[in-house]
Amino acid sequence: MSLVQLIVLALIQGLTEYLPVSSSAHLILGSMVLGWPDQGLVIDTATHLGTLLAVLVYFRRDLIDMAMAWLRPVEKPADRLHRNMAMYLVLASIPVLLVGGLAHQWIELWLRDMRVVAWSTLFFGVLLGVAHLKGPQQKELDDFSLKSALLVGLAQALALIPGTSRSGITITAARFLGFSADAAARFSFLLAIPVVAAAGLYSALKIANGDSNVEWSQFFIAVSVSGVAGWVCIAAFLALMKRVGLMPFVVYRLVLGLLLLWLIS
């Protein structure tokens, strides 16, 4: 893999992991337009590690607060809120990890199809638009409950369908439940931590079993590029969303889905 291809693929993964626009659709589009082969298991693992580091660094204060809330007695209302949020994130992660663990081979066999990616990009893009326009949506992060966390977690399992977008479907679900765009996005980003970590660990175990050879220079470049891109993406998305909302991403998904259908027709 050339350096240019490596950097471009790492940028795509880093920038689209946290945007509601489907990273799989972009990787397929890039390979079709540029004629590049699949990025492979090692680079896939590296980009997952990079995007995981990005969200860990960006939300480090929230994560420290949640950890400390479980390591010491509850002394104030904020401690209870942080402890609850950690519990909600664990609960919401269970459905996708369970379904992914049981059905990943079936998904790889039957759903890794460009037409599935294209139609999923379109359908879940429309759903995101409907959720965004639904009102009122004024609940904040502190308003999450066991029920809302579980419902968002169940929706996240749909992200196993290529083209859905993990961040897109979780933000969509939270918006339907009445949460503000900022609260929905922040919960979605925090929820990415166990899921991205699990995906990276699964790939790392396959590498450890000898499924792929590691070129460490490429690995660390992919981690660095995707990590920086992921951090910038999170910061920019949260700032941009307060100004323009989610509709530009809905329009972008519709254009992307139609472009994919046109290219594979």
Secondary structure as UniProt FT lines:
FT   HELIX           3..16
FT   TURN            20..21
FT   HELIX           23..34
FT   HELIX           40..58
FT   HELIX           60..71
FT   HELIX           77..110
FT   HELIX           114..133
FT   HELIX           141..143
FT   HELIX           146..156
FT   HELIX           157..160
FT   TURN            162..163
FT   HELIX           166..176
FT   TURN            177..178
FT   HELIX           181..208
FT   TURN            209..210
FT   HELIX           216..244
FT   HELIX           247..264
//
